C-alpha cells in the first residue's frame, strides 16, 4: 500500500508495519535508550566517532543533515558544533525518552518519527546518516527505510551507513528480547542502494564489532562497517505511450 503524501512529498500518515518494527514502536526504542544511557552520555561531543571521521570531508556549507535512529541526538549535536556552517542538523527516533533527554541536552531539531515513513519532503536532504537502523527492524522494514532515504536525498547527496558488514546475509535472534522471538538482519545494506544504480561507494571503514582498531579483513560475523555513498542522478522511470 502506498503512503499518502502532500504535494511537497512530506508524509501525511503512516502505512507500513512489521513485527520487528511494532516491537520497537511499542517498547524497545525506549528500552534501548535506557540500557545505553550511560554509554551515550560518554559519547557527547566525542571526536572519535567513526561515522563523523569518514563523513566530514563530504559535507559542505549549507548542507542539510538528518540522522535516522538518532537516539538522544548526541551525534547531530556534535556535528553541529564541529560544522556550524551546516544549514540543518536534525535527528529522528522512535524513543520519546531518548528525544526528551536530547532536548534537555540542548537539541532543537529532534523529532519522534518512523524511519519507514519520514516526515521529510522529497529531494530535500543533502546527507542521511543511518546507524544500526535497518538491521534491527526486520528485512521488509529495512527495505522501506532505504526507499525513504532514496526519496528524500538530493541528487548529489551522501548517505552514511553504520551497520554490520557480514560476508553473507544472516538472521540472528535479538537477545535483548527473547520473549518476542524476533530476528535481526545482518547484511550489507549499503549494497542495496549501490545495486539500485544511483549510488557509488566513496569511503569505507571496517572495524571489529567490539569497536577495536580498524583492520583490512575480519570474519563477517565480527565485522562492522561505515560506508559513505554518493548519490548520482538516475534516469527517470519510463512508461509506454498510450
Long-range contacts (C-beta under 8 A, 24 or more apart in sequence): 3-117, 8-121, 8-122, 9-120, 9-121, 9-122, 9-123, 9-124, 9-151, 9-152, 10-119, 10-120, 10-121, 11-117, 11-118, 11-119, 11-120, 13-117, 14-114, 14-116, 14-117, 15-117, 16-114, 16-116, 16-117, 16-141, 16-144, 18-137, 18-138, 18-140, 18-141, 19-138, 19-182, 20-136, 20-137, 20-138, 20-141, 20-174, 20-182, 20-183, 20-184, 21-114, 21-116, 21-137, 21-138, 21-141, 23-177, 23-180, 23-182, 24-94, 24-136, 24-137, 25-94, 25-114, 28-176, 28-177, 29-93, 29-94, 29-95, 29-98, 30-95, 30-96, 30-97, 30-98, 31-176, 32-71, 32-95, 32-98, 32-176, 33-71, 33-72, 33-95, 33-97, 33-98, 33-101, 34-97, 35-176, 36-71, 37-101, 40-71, 40-72, 40-74, 43-74, 43-75, 43-78, 44-74, 44-77, 44-78, 44-105, 45-74, 45-77, 45-78, 45-81, 46-74, 46-78, 49-75, 49-78, 50-162, 50-205, 50-207, 50-226, 51-75, 51-129, 51-131, 51-160, 51-162, 51-226, 52-78, 52-79, 52-82, 53-205, 54-160, 54-203, 54-204, 54-205, 54-226, 54-228, 55-127, 55-129, 55-158, 55-160, 55-228, 56-82, 56-83, 57-203, 58-127, 58-158, 58-202, 58-203, 58-228, 58-230, 59-83, 59-86, 59-126, 59-127, 59-158, 60-126, 61-85, 61-86, 62-86, 62-87, 63-87, 63-88, 63-126, 63-127, 64-88, 64-90, 64-124, 64-125, 64-126, 64-127, 65-89, 65-90, 65-125, 65-126, 65-127, 65-128, 65-129, 66-90, 66-91, 66-92, 66-120, 66-125, 66-127, 66-128, 66-129, 66-152, 67-91, 67-92, 67-128, 67-129, 67-130, 67-131, 68-92, 68-115, 68-118, 68-128, 68-129, 68-130, 68-133, 68-145, 68-149, 69-93, 69-94, 69-115, 69-130, 69-131, 69-132, 69-133, 70-98, 70-102, 70-110, 70-129, 71-95, 71-98, 71-102, 72-98, 72-99, 72-101, 72-102, 72-105, 72-107, 72-110, 73-98, 73-99, 73-102, 73-105, 73-107, 73-110, 74-102, 74-105, 75-129, 75-131, 76-107, 76-109, 76-110, 76-129, 77-102, 77-105, 77-106, 77-107, 92-118, 115-145, 115-148, 116-141, 116-144, 116-145, 116-148, 117-148, 118-148, 118-151, 118-152, 120-152, 121-152, 122-151, 122-152, 123-151, 123-152, 123-153, 123-154, 123-155, 124-152, 124-154, 125-152, 125-153, 125-154, 125-157, 126-153, 126-154, 126-156, 126-157, 126-158, 127-153, 127-157, 127-158, 127-159, 127-160, 128-152, 128-153, 128-157, 128-159, 128-160, 129-159, 129-160, 129-162, 130-159, 130-160, 130-161, 130-162, 130-163, 130-189, 131-162, 131-163, 132-162, 132-163, 132-164, 133-163, 134-161, 134-163, 134-185, 134-189, 135-163, 135-164, 135-184, 135-185, 135-186, 135-187, 135-189, 136-174, 136-184, 138-182, 138-183, 138-185, 139-185, 142-185, 142-189, 143-192, 146-189, 146-192, 146-193, 149-193, 150-193, 150-196, 150-198, 153-231, 154-231, 155-231, 155-232, 155-233, 156-230, 156-231, 156-232, 157-231, 158-202, 158-228, 158-229, 158-230, 158-231, 159-190, 159-193, 159-199, 159-228, 159-229, 159-231, 160-226, 160-227, 160-228, 160-229, 161-189, 161-190, 161-225, 161-226, 161-227, 161-229, 162-224, 162-225, 162-226, 163-188, 163-189, 163-190, 163-224, 163-225, 164-209, 164-223, 164-224, 164-225, 165-206, 165-220, 165-223, 165-224, 165-225, 165-227, 166-220, 166-221, 166-223, 167-219, 167-220, 168-220, 170-220, 170-221, 186-221, 188-225, 188-227, 190-225, 190-227, 190-229, 193-229, 194-229, 196-234, 197-234, 198-231, 198-232, 198-233, 198-234, 199-229, 199-230, 199-231, 199-232, 200-229, 200-230, 200-232, 201-227, 201-228, 201-229, 202-228, 202-229, 202-230, 203-227, 203-228, 204-228
